[in-house]
Amino acid sequence: MNNPLISHWRRRHFWAAVDWLDEWQWEWLGTFTFENNISINNVNHYLHSWVRKLQTLEHLQVAYMGIACWKKKHPHVHLLLLGRGNYQQRFVYLRNINTSVWERQWPFIAQVKTIDDRERAIKYLAAHCFRSKCDEYELVDYNAKLLQRCSMRSGFVG
């Protein structure tokens, strides 16, 4: 199964995903688990509920991109997240918020880390678009307006 055409396609697909995700200054990398056999609608419901609580309590807007993966019918999600806000005349960023508090807010098992190596985090997420990492996958995102405002290609530096 070492077909050079498939290997070439996978490399191009991987590097295209890396290039695309490199457009933002991601602050957190999160991995979230779920009950078995959950639908993508329920995955999105859990993610949106968690993010809305984060936004309200931390006084910021959050955006994310990621991948919902099913491996042997066991679902999990990998997300790259960023956040921007202004509270009591101070700028608020996701990178300054305690991740362990938000891991505990997830109803199942979660791991949320502040990104210290952006390139490595992006490659980690991009690698999950391949069959060896997931049996099925679906891309997920949230808050397109903030993503557009924070895009480095649109001039945001911060």
Solvent accessible surface area in square Angstrom, and as a share of the most:
residue,aa,sasa,rsa
1,M,245,1.09
2,N,136,0.70
3,N,64,0.33
4,P,103,0.65
5,L,140,0.70
6,I,86,0.44
7,S,34,0.22
8,H,87,0.39
9,W,139,0.49
10,R,105,0.38
11,R,135,0.49
12,R,160,0.58
13,H,59,0.26
14,F,36,0.15
15,W,127,0.45
16,A,61,0.47
17,A,19,0.15
18,V,16,0.09
19,D,85,0.44
20,W,107,0.38
21,L,3,0.02
22,D,59,0.31
23,E,27,0.12
24,W,13,0.04
25,Q,62,0.28
26,W,10,0.03
27,E,6,0.03
28,W,0,0.00
29,L,37,0.19
30,G,0,0.00
31,T,33,0.19
32,F,0,0.00
33,T,29,0.17
34,F,8,0.03
35,E,99,0.44
36,N,98,0.50
37,N,110,0.56
38,I,16,0.08
39,S,54,0.35
40,I,41,0.21
41,N,114,0.58
42,N,73,0.37
43,V,1,0.00
44,N,42,0.21
45,H,117,0.52
46,Y,60,0.23
47,L,0,0.00
48,H,45,0.20
49,S,51,0.33
50,W,10,0.03
51,V,0,0.00
52,R,128,0.47
53,K,96,0.41
54,L,0,0.00
55,Q,22,0.10
56,T,96,0.56
57,L,103,0.51
58,E,45,0.20
59,H,80,0.36
60,L,8,0.04
61,Q,89,0.40
62,V,0,0.00
63,A,0,0.00
64,Y,0,0.00
65,M,17,0.07
66,G,3,0.03
67,I,0,0.00
68,A,1,0.01
69,C,0,0.00
70,W,31,0.11
71,K,71,0.30
72,K,168,0.71
73,K,140,0.59
74,H,77,0.34
75,P,1,0.01
76,H,30,0.13
77,V,1,0.00
78,H,5,0.02
79,L,0,0.00
80,L,0,0.00
81,L,0,0.00
82,L,0,0.00
83,G,0,0.00
84,R,28,0.10
85,G,19,0.18
86,N,99,0.51
87,Y,89,0.34
88,Q,137,0.61
89,Q,179,0.80
90,R,181,0.66
91,F,155,0.65
92,V,28,0.16
93,Y,50,0.19
94,L,0,0.00
95,R,102,0.37
96,N,114,0.59
97,I,19,0.10
98,N,89,0.46
99,T,21,0.12
100,S,42,0.27
101,V,54,0.31
102,W,4,0.01
103,E,38,0.17
104,R,172,0.63
105,Q,72,0.32
106,W,8,0.03
107,P,81,0.51
108,F,59,0.24
109,I,133,0.68
110,A,19,0.14
111,Q,101,0.45
112,V,0,0.00
113,K,103,0.43
114,T,64,0.37
115,I,29,0.15
116,D,144,0.74
117,D,68,0.35
118,R,59,0.22
119,E,103,0.46
120,R,176,0.64
121,A,8,0.06
122,I,1,0.01
123,K,62,0.26
124,Y,91,0.35
125,L,6,0.03
126,A,1,0.00
127,A,26,0.20
128,H,12,0.05
129,C,15,0.09
130,F,27,0.11
131,R,166,0.61
132,S,91,0.59
133,K,91,0.38
134,C,2,0.01
135,D,58,0.30
136,E,114,0.51
137,Y,89,0.34
138,E,81,0.36
139,L,104,0.52
140,V,9,0.05
141,D,87,0.45
142,Y,37,0.14
143,N,38,0.19
144,A,72,0.56
145,K,160,0.68
146,L,2,0.01
147,L,9,0.04
148,Q,135,0.60
149,R,147,0.54
150,C,3,0.02
151,S,5,0.03
152,M,64,0.29
153,R,144,0.53
154,S,76,0.49
155,G,57,0.55
156,F,56,0.23
157,V,140,0.80
158,G,40,0.38
